[in-house]
Amino acid sequence: MPNRVVHFEIISPEAERLQRFFEEVFDWAIDTSNPMNYGMVNTGAQDYGIQGGIGAPGAFGSSHVTFYVEVDDVDAALMRAVDAGGAVAMEKINIGGAPGEEMILAQFTDPFGNRYGLSQRRPRPAPARARPARKAAAKAKAKPKAKPKAKPKAKPKAKAKAKPARRPARRR
């Protein structure tokens, strides 16, 4: 599947060779059937991204390159660039990204030393939940001290029954 870019311009005295290089690395379709032989690049952009161009310096100034290409796998794209005659200029790094995703970047050079960027978006792994320390967990689970219970009211004493009269002791 072709890889998409946000914006790019590649200007080089070796425009034809670079056109073949990028067709091989990214599967781009490049059309040079115009008066300037400027390679109109179809990157496969449909929902987002843009097309670009590869041409000779001429009116565009000296050789220069500026762009990043979004790929599914930065490592695989770097390998393809090296296999096609390029070199790794910057190993992949994670620069963060939008909420819930990571942005991985890397850079390589083409056979003429021009530098290009690769970007890969991927979902950010969910952070591991930290377990609270045992003491903190114990405090969180501890119940607040209960209010002392009120003493029950004393039951009213029953009226004392009249004691039976004592009989006088018998004398013997």
C-alpha positions in Angstrom: 0.0 0.0 0.0 1.4 3.5 -0.8 2.6 5.6 2.1 1.1 9.1 2.6 2.8 12.5 3.2 1.7 15.8 4.5 3.8 17.9 2.1 7.0 17.5 0.2 9.3 18.9 -2.5 12.4 17.1 -3.7 14.7 19.1 -5.9 17.9 17.5 -7.2 20.1 17.6 -10.3 19.6 13.7 -10.3 15.8 14.0 -10.4 15.3 11.0 -12.7 17.4 8.7 -10.5 15.5 9.9 -7.4 12.2 9.3 -9.1 13.1 5.6 -9.6 14.4 5.4 -6.0 11.2 6.6 -4.4 9.0 4.4 -6.7 11.0 1.5 -5.3 11.0 2.5 -1.6 7.3 3.7 -1.3 5.4 2.3 -4.3 4.6 5.8 -5.5 3.4 6.3 -9.1 5.5 9.2 -10.7 4.4 10.9 -13.9 7.0 13.0 -15.7 5.0 13.7 -18.8 5.1 17.5 -18.6 7.3 20.2 -20.2 9.6 20.4 -17.2 10.0 16.6 -16.7 8.9 17.4 -13.1 7.8 14.1 -11.5 4.2 14.5 -10.3 4.0 12.0 -7.4 0.8 10.1 -6.6 1.2 9.1 -3.0 -2.2 7.5 -2.7 -3.6 10.4 -0.7 -7.4 10.2 -0.6 -8.9 11.1 2.8 -5.9 13.1 4.0 -2.4 13.9 2.8 -1.2 15.5 -0.3 0.6 14.7 -3.5 4.1 16.1 -4.3 6.8 16.4 -6.8 10.4 15.4 -7.7 12.3 17.6 -10.1 15.5 19.2 -11.1 16.6 22.5 -9.5 15.9 25.0 -12.4 13.5 27.7 -11.1 13.1 25.9 -7.8 16.5 26.8 -6.5 19.3 24.5 -5.2 18.9 20.9 -4.2 16.7 20.5 -1.2 14.2 18.1 0.5 11.7 18.6 3.2 9.0 16.0 4.3 7.9 13.2 6.5 6.2 10.1 5.1 3.7 8.2 7.3 4.3 4.4 7.3 2.8 1.4 9.0 6.2 0.2 10.3 9.2 2.6 10.6 11.7 -0.3 10.9 10.5 -2.0 7.7 10.6 1.4 5.8 14.1 2.1 7.0 15.2 -1.4 5.8 13.7 -0.8 2.4 15.5 2.6 2.1 18.8 1.0 3.0 18.2 -1.9 0.5 17.4 0.7 -2.2 20.8 2.5 -1.7 19.9 4.9 1.2 21.2 5.0 4.8 19.7 5.4 8.2 20.3 9.0 9.4 18.3 8.9 12.7 17.2 5.7 14.5 13.5 5.7 15.5 12.4 7.7 18.5 9.0 8.1 20.2 8.0 11.7 20.4 4.7 11.2 22.2 1.7 12.2 20.1 -2.0 13.0 20.4 -4.0 11.6 23.4 -4.2 7.8 23.1 -1.5 7.4 20.5 2.3 7.5 20.0 4.2 9.1 17.2 7.4 7.3 16.1 9.9 9.1 13.9 13.0 8.1 12.1 15.1 9.6 9.3 17.1 8.2 6.4 19.1 9.6 3.5 18.8 8.8 -0.2 21.8 7.8 -2.3 22.8 11.5 -2.6 22.7 12.3 1.1 19.4 14.1 1.2 17.5 13.6 4.5 13.9 12.3 4.7 11.6 11.6 7.7 9.3 8.7 8.5 6.4 8.8 10.9 4.4 6.0 12.4 1.3 6.5 14.5 0.2 3.7 16.9 -2.1 3.4 19.8 -0.5 4.2 23.1 -0.3 1.2 25.5 -2.5 1.7 28.6 -0.4 2.6 31.6 -0.1 -0.1 34.3 -2.1 0.8 37.3 0.0 1.3 40.4 -1.0 -0.6 43.4 -1.3 1.5 46.6 1.2 0.7 49.4 -0.2 -1.6 52.0 -0.3 1.0 54.7 -2.1 3.4 52.4 -4.6 0.7 51.4 -5.1 -0.2 55.1 -5.8 3.5 56.0 -8.2 3.7 53.1 -10.1 0.7 54.3 -10.0 1.7 58.0 -13.5 2.7 59.3 -13.8 5.9 61.2 -14.1 5.4 64.9 -17.7 4.8 66.0 -19.2 7.3 68.4 -19.4 5.9 71.9 -22.8 4.3 72.6 -25.0 6.1 75.1 -25.5 4.3 78.3 -28.9 2.7 78.4 -31.3 4.4 80.8 -31.5 2.6 84.1 -34.6 0.6 84.6 -36.8 1.9 87.3 -36.4 -0.2 90.5 -39.4 -2.3 91.4 -41.0 -1.4 94.7 -39.7 -3.5 97.4 -42.2 -6.0 98.6 -43.0 -6.0 102.3 -40.9 -8.5 104.1 -42.8 -11.0 106.0 -42.7 -10.3 109.7 -40.2 -12.4 111.6 -41.5 -14.8 114.0 -40.1 -14.6 117.4 -37.7 -17.4 118.0 -39.0 -20.2 120.2 -37.4 -20.7 123.4 -36.8 -24.1 124.5 
